[in-house]
Amino acid sequence: MRLTNSQTIMNWDYLEPYTSELNVTHSDIDGMGHANNTCYAIWCENCAWKHSEDLGLTLQDYQRLDRGVVVHKASYNYLLPAFENNQLMIATWLTNCDYKLRLERRFQVINLQTKQTLMKAHWLMICTVLSTGKPARFPSKFIEVYGSAIVPSK
């Protein structure tokens, strides 16, 4: 989902976010009464796949090409908790690409009721051969699709 007029009031870190909405469910809540940190990683992964599919690269494309971008390093900055029934919007951007091996993706999670940012994340991803797990150069399809989706900062 691309940014719409109703979303322009969000204070996104980057321009043109790809967004996905979700409702925090009871199963997301941990013993401390808020969404467990592991949920954020899953939410980010789901949003990243939706974004990739919307751009034109699916898991089936990865398998056919025997190449994929995998998370090499992930950093999550948890700013505020999410609670059951909170409506969240997750935004993601491709923010850097060396057009050879490395791709960077960023995330921001905002509570739709309060408009506050709850979490920011950064992934450094590496292109790998799926059958061996070894690093490999981007196939031309990755350069075409992901390279053209890099967004500038504000």
Contacts in CASP RR format, 6 or more apart in sequence:
PFRMAT RR
TARGET T0000
AUTHOR 0000-0000-0000
METHOD contacts of the structure
MODEL  1
MRLTNSQTIMNWDYLEPYTSELNVTHSDIDGMGHANNTCYAIWCENCAWK
HSEDLGLTLQDYQRLDRGVVVHKASYNYLLPAFENNQLMIATWLTNCDYK
LRLERRFQVINLQTKQTLMKAHWLMICTVLSTGKPARFPSKFIEVYGSAI
VPSK
1 18 0 8 1.000
1 19 0 8 1.000
1 20 0 8 1.000
1 21 0 8 1.000
2 16 0 8 1.000
2 17 0 8 1.000
2 18 0 8 1.000
2 19 0 8 1.000
3 12 0 8 1.000
3 16 0 8 1.000
3 17 0 8 1.000
3 19 0 8 1.000
7 17 0 8 1.000
7 19 0 8 1.000
7 89 0 8 1.000
9 115 0 8 1.000
10 17 0 8 1.000
10 89 0 8 1.000
10 91 0 8 1.000
10 110 0 8 1.000
10 115 0 8 1.000
11 110 0 8 1.000
11 115 0 8 1.000
11 117 0 8 1.000
12 91 0 8 1.000
12 108 0 8 1.000
12 154 0 8 1.000
13 106 0 8 1.000
13 108 0 8 1.000
13 120 0 8 1.000
13 153 0 8 1.000
13 154 0 8 1.000
14 91 0 8 1.000
14 93 0 8 1.000
14 95 0 8 1.000
14 106 0 8 1.000
14 151 0 8 1.000
14 152 0 8 1.000
14 153 0 8 1.000
14 154 0 8 1.000
15 151 0 8 1.000
15 152 0 8 1.000
15 153 0 8 1.000
15 154 0 8 1.000
16 93 0 8 1.000
16 151 0 8 1.000
17 91 0 8 1.000
17 92 0 8 1.000
17 93 0 8 1.000
17 108 0 8 1.000
18 47 0 8 1.000
18 50 0 8 1.000
18 51 0 8 1.000
18 54 0 8 1.000
18 91 0 8 1.000
18 92 0 8 1.000
18 93 0 8 1.000
19 47 0 8 1.000
19 89 0 8 1.000
19 90 0 8 1.000
19 91 0 8 1.000
19 92 0 8 1.000
20 43 0 8 1.000
20 46 0 8 1.000
20 47 0 8 1.000
20 50 0 8 1.000
20 89 0 8 1.000
20 90 0 8 1.000
20 92 0 8 1.000
21 87 0 8 1.000
21 88 0 8 1.000
21 89 0 8 1.000
21 90 0 8 1.000
21 112 0 8 1.000
22 43 0 8 1.000
22 87 0 8 1.000
22 88 0 8 1.000
22 90 0 8 1.000
23 85 0 8 1.000
23 86 0 8 1.000
23 87 0 8 1.000
23 88 0 8 1.000
24 35 0 8 1.000
24 39 0 8 1.000
24 82 0 8 1.000
24 83 0 8 1.000
24 84 0 8 1.000
24 85 0 8 1.000
24 86 0 8 1.000
24 87 0 8 1.000
24 88 0 8 1.000
25 84 0 8 1.000
26 84 0 8 1.000
28 35 0 8 1.000
28 36 0 8 1.000
28 39 0 8 1.000
28 82 0 8 1.000
28 84 0 8 1.000
29 35 0 8 1.000
29 36 0 8 1.000
29 83 0 8 1.000
29 84 0 8 1.000
30 36 0 8 1.000
33 81 0 8 1.000
33 83 0 8 1.000
33 84 0 8 1.000
34 81 0 8 1.000
34 82 0 8 1.000
34 83 0 8 1.000
35 81 0 8 1.000
35 82 0 8 1.000
35 83 0 8 1.000
35 86 0 8 1.000
37 76 0 8 1.000
37 78 0 8 1.000
40 76 0 8 1.000
40 78 0 8 1.000
40 109 0 8 1.000
40 119 0 8 1.000
40 121 0 8 1.000
41 74 0 8 1.000
41 76 0 8 1.000
43 88 0 8 1.000
43 90 0 8 1.000
43 109 0 8 1.000
44 90 0 8 1.000
44 92 0 8 1.000
44 107 0 8 1.000
44 121 0 8 1.000
44 123 0 8 1.000
47 90 0 8 1.000
47 91 0 8 1.000
47 92 0 8 1.000
47 107 0 8 1.000
48 92 0 8 1.000
48 105 0 8 1.000
48 107 0 8 1.000
48 123 0 8 1.000
49 59 0 8 1.000
51 92 0 8 1.000
51 94 0 8 1.000
52 58 0 8 1.000
55 145 0 8 1.000
55 146 0 8 1.000
55 149 0 8 1.000
56 145 0 8 1.000
57 141 0 8 1.000
57 142 0 8 1.000
57 145 0 8 1.000
57 146 0 8 1.000
61 141 0 8 1.000
62 68 0 8 1.000
62 130 0 8 1.000
63 130 0 8 1.000
65 139 0 8 1.000
65 141 0 8 1.000
66 129 0 8 1.000
66 130 0 8 1.000
66 131 0 8 1.000
67 127 0 8 1.000
67 128 0 8 1.000
67 129 0 8 1.000
67 130 0 8 1.000
67 136 0 8 1.000
67 138 0 8 1.000
67 139 0 8 1.000
67 142 0 8 1.000
68 127 0 8 1.000
68 128 0 8 1.000
68 130 0 8 1.000
68 142 0 8 1.000
69 103 0 8 1.000
69 125 0 8 1.000
69 126 0 8 1.000
69 127 0 8 1.000
69 128 0 8 1.000
69 142 0 8 1.000
69 146 0 8 1.000
70 125 0 8 1.000
70 126 0 8 1.000
70 128 0 8 1.000
71 123 0 8 1.000
71 124 0 8 1.000
71 125 0 8 1.000
72 124 0 8 1.000
72 125 0 8 1.000
72 126 0 8 1.000
73 123 0 8 1.000
73 124 0 8 1.000
74 121 0 8 1.000
74 122 0 8 1.000
74 123 0 8 1.000
74 124 0 8 1.000
75 121 0 8 1.000
75 122 0 8 1.000
75 123 0 8 1.000
76 119 0 8 1.000
76 120 0 8 1.000
76 121 0 8 1.000
77 119 0 8 1.000
77 120 0 8 1.000
77 121 0 8 1.000
78 118 0 8 1.000
78 119 0 8 1.000
79 116 0 8 1.000
79 117 0 8 1.000
79 118 0 8 1.000
79 119 0 8 1.000
79 120 0 8 1.000
80 111 0 8 1.000
80 116 0 8 1.000
80 117 0 8 1.000
80 118 0 8 1.000
80 119 0 8 1.000
81 118 0 8 1.000
82 88 0 8 1.000
82 109 0 8 1.000
82 111 0 8 1.000
82 118 0 8 1.000
86 111 0 8 1.000
86 112 0 8 1.000
86 113 0 8 1.000
87 111 0 8 1.000
87 112 0 8 1.000
87 113 0 8 1.000
88 109 0 8 1.000
88 110 0 8 1.000
88 111 0 8 1.000
88 112 0 8 1.000
88 118 0 8 1.000
89 109 0 8 1.000
89 110 0 8 1.000
89 112 0 8 1.000
90 107 0 8 1.000
90 108 0 8 1.000
90 109 0 8 1.000
91 107 0 8 1.000
91 108 0 8 1.000
91 109 0 8 1.000
91 110 0 8 1.000
92 105 0 8 1.000
92 106 0 8 1.000
92 107 0 8 1.000
93 105 0 8 1.000
93 106 0 8 1.000
93 151 0 8 1.000
94 103 0 8 1.000
94 104 0 8 1.000
94 105 0 8 1.000
94 146 0 8 1.000
94 147 0 8 1.000
94 149 0 8 1.000
94 150 0 8 1.000
94 151 0 8 1.000
95 104 0 8 1.000
95 105 0 8 1.000
95 106 0 8 1.000
95 150 0 8 1.000
95 151 0 8 1.000
95 153 0 8 1.000
96 102 0 8 1.000
96 103 0 8 1.000
96 104 0 8 1.000
96 150 0 8 1.000
97 103 0 8 1.000
97 104 0 8 1.000
97 143 0 8 1.000
97 146 0 8 1.000
97 147 0 8 1.000
97 150 0 8 1.000
99 138 0 8 1.000
99 143 0 8 1.000
99 147 0 8 1.000
100 137 0 8 1.000
100 138 0 8 1.000
101 126 0 8 1.000
101 127 0 8 1.000
101 135 0 8 1.000
101 136 0 8 1.000
101 137 0 8 1.000
101 138 0 8 1.000
102 124 0 8 1.000
102 125 0 8 1.000
102 126 0 8 1.000
102 127 0 8 1.000
103 125 0 8 1.000
103 126 0 8 1.000
103 127 0 8 1.000
103 142 0 8 1.000
103 146 0 8 1.000
104 122 0 8 1.000
104 123 0 8 1.000
104 124 0 8 1.000
104 125 0 8 1.000
105 122 0 8 1.000
105 123 0 8 1.000
105 125 0 8 1.000
106 120 0 8 1.000
106 121 0 8 1.000
106 122 0 8 1.000
106 123 0 8 1.000
107 119 0 8 1.000
107 120 0 8 1.000
107 121 0 8 1.000
107 122 0 8 1.000
107 123 0 8 1.000
108 117 0 8 1.000
108 119 0 8 1.000
108 120 0 8 1.000
108 121 0 8 1.000
109 117 0 8 1.000
109 118 0 8 1.000
109 119 0 8 1.000
109 120 0 8 1.000
110 116 0 8 1.000
110 117 0 8 1.000
110 118 0 8 1.000
111 118 0 8 1.000
126 135 0 8 1.000
127 135 0 8 1.000
127 136 0 8 1.000
127 137 0 8 1.000
127 138 0 8 1.000
127 139 0 8 1.000
127 142 0 8 1.000
128 134 0 8 1.000
128 135 0 8 1.000
128 136 0 8 1.000
129 135 0 8 1.000
129 136 0 8 1.000
138 146 0 8 1.000
END
